Amino acid sequence: MLEINYIEENKAHVIKRLEKRNLHDAADKIEQILAINQQRKETQLALDTASSQVNQITKQIEQLLETKNKEKLESLKAQSRALKTGIKELESQLNRYKDVLQHLLYELPNLPHEKVPIGKDATENQIVYQVENIPLYTKDKLPHWELVAKFDIIDFDLGNKLTGAGFPVYKGKGARLQRALINFFLDEAIKAGYEEIQPPILVNKDSAYGTGQLPDKEGQMYELVNEPLYLIPTAEVPVTNLYRGQILSEDKLPIRHVAYTPCFRREAGSWGSHVRGLNRLHQFDKVEIVQITLPEISYQTLEGMRSYVESLVQKLELPYRVVALCGGDLGFTSAFTYDIEVFSVGQNRWLEVSSISNFETYQANRMQLRYKNSGGFKHLLHTLNGSAIALPRIMAALLELNFVEGKIKIPTILRNYTGFDYIS
């Protein structure tokens, strides 16, 4: 969430940055927010003035109690009652303005960093790195949905029977390969200095608002019927919210966590060949890295997280590229995002397997997550997270690339985890 003081002091800059997201009514939204905030401030001033007057009258009444000037006492008491009635109305009005302002700020996306490419959608994202040798697509390279049926390692029909579309069942060596990838990603993160967390996979509204899933993605999350709890779309939500409302000392930073969780997304309206098989699921496994750090080093941290995720796909021997998201494709809460995409040789297309984002102070302001510097001053922190990595598309690309001579070769780095070298 953007800070209202920052918006007031940098109105033109805020509007310009929001327009980079193709938010064409940015100026109107900002003017509306500033108008409500001005009404809030005027109401607060009126409330403070009335409260001060009541305090002064109360003191006068106390001084007159021992006198016999009943007429003056009754007049002061009447003034006090009238002021208190007005105060109640002002308090109610102030709360309404605060609620409206909070709602409008919640609906305002983060400001894109100045280095975010200009563009309207994913077609204008900027490729910042791509490996040289991309495998050529040939007709003998099968898509993963044919491979998993051929070797009976993932069953989409059985998942549909049990739950519905987008909930596959992993079987035999498919299940073991999935578990091997999870353990590999966790072990690599721990070696890189991340502390493992095993968080709940249900969160409350405060947590969902804290990291910006609400109200932006309300329709994309699974919600319990009888309780205001949500199945998490990513481990970012519970892990970042561990520190909601906290003031951290500077010597405790940076905070670096890794977590494996199942993730749940409704993906309403998704259809077509691009979501077939493992390409888009309603339930999937993901290992997530989260960092909380000082503002002055957060973009250095982002580059380090990007390099780390690249090292994972390199160790899996997968062809990949790094993409900087343009303003029109940038996530609601992100200030800057890199996507890591691997090449799907069986589909002849790139698949996004990781998003690595810097949210700057956007989430920290929602969560009131701050740090105290050596001078004792409190400042908002920067939060970052990255998929390290989401498993479905990694699994898809891995199976397709390594299908050779009628069997699937397991990458060398995973063989100690799987306990087998081939799926045949």
ZIPERA-V391326 format. One record per backbone hydrogen bond with DSSP energy under -0.5 kcal/mol. NH is the residue of the N-H (numbers start at 1). CO is the residue of the C=O. Records with the same first field share a line. If there is no record, write none. Layout:
# ZIPERA-V391326
NH: CO + CO
This chain:
# ZIPERA-V391326
7: 3
8: 4
9: 5
10: 6
11: 8
14: 10
15: 11
16: 12
17: 13
18: 14
19: 15
20: 16 + 17
21: 18
22: 19
23: 18
24: 22
26: 23
29: 25
30: 26
31: 27
32: 28
33: 29
34: 30
35: 31
36: 32
37: 33
38: 34
39: 35
40: 36
41: 37
42: 38
43: 39
44: 40
45: 41
46: 42
47: 43
48: 44
49: 45
50: 46
51: 47
52: 48
53: 49
54: 50
55: 51
56: 52
57: 53
58: 54
59: 55
60: 56
61: 57
62: 58
63: 59
64: 60
65: 61
67: 64
70: 68
73: 69
74: 70
75: 71
76: 72
77: 73
78: 74
79: 75
80: 76
81: 77
82: 78
83: 79
84: 80
85: 81
86: 82
87: 83
88: 84
89: 85
90: 86
91: 87
92: 88
93: 89
94: 90
95: 91
96: 92
97: 93
98: 94
99: 95
100: 96
101: 97
102: 98
103: 99
104: 100
105: 101
106: 102
107: 103
108: 105
109: 107
110: 332
113: 335
116: 113
124: 121
125: 122
126: 324
127: 125
128: 126 + 322
129: 322
131: 320
134: 132
135: 133
141: 138
142: 140
146: 143
147: 143
148: 144
149: 145
150: 146
151: 147
152: 148
153: 148
154: 148
155: 169
156: 154
159: 155
160: 156
161: 157
162: 158
163: 159
164: 159
167: 164
169: 155
170: 168
171: 153
174: 171
175: 171
176: 172
177: 173
178: 174
179: 175
180: 176
181: 177
182: 178
183: 179
184: 180
185: 181
186: 182
187: 183
188: 184
189: 185
190: 186
191: 187
192: 188
193: 190
194: 189
195: 256
197: 258
199: 197
203: 230
205: 228
208: 204
209: 205
210: 206
211: 207
212: 209
213: 208
214: 208
217: 213
218: 215
220: 217
221: 217 + 218
224: 229
229: 227
230: 203
231: 222
232: 201
237: 234
239: 235
240: 236
241: 237
242: 238 + 239
243: 240
244: 241
245: 367
246: 243
248: 246 + 370
250: 372
252: 249
253: 250
254: 292
255: 292
257: 290
258: 195
259: 288
260: 197
261: 286
263: 284
264: 232
265: 282
266: 220
270: 267
275: 272
276: 273
279: 276
280: 275
282: 166
283: 166
284: 263
286: 261
287: 389
288: 259 + 286
289: 386
290: 257
291: 384
292: 255
293: 382
297: 294
298: 295
301: 297
302: 298
303: 299
304: 300
305: 301
306: 302
307: 303
308: 304
309: 305
310: 306
311: 307
312: 308
313: 309
314: 310
315: 311
316: 312
317: 314
318: 313
321: 341
322: 129
323: 339
324: 126
325: 323 + 337
327: 117
328: 119
329: 326
330: 326
334: 331
335: 358
336: 358
338: 356
339: 323
340: 354
341: 321 + 339
342: 351
343: 319
344: 349
345: 343
347: 344
348: 344
349: 344
351: 342
353: 340
354: 340
356: 338
357: 355 + 385
358: 336
359: 357 + 383
362: 359
365: 361
366: 362
367: 363
368: 364
369: 364
370: 246 + 368
371: 379
372: 248
373: 371 + 377
376: 373
379: 371
381: 369
382: 293
383: 360
384: 291
385: 357
386: 289
387: 355
388: 287
390: 353
391: 285
394: 390
395: 391
396: 392
397: 393
398: 394
399: 395
400: 396
401: 397
402: 398
403: 400
404: 402 + 407
407: 404
408: 423
409: 402 + 407
410: 421
414: 411
415: 411 + 412
417: 414
418: 414
419: 415
423: 408
424: 422
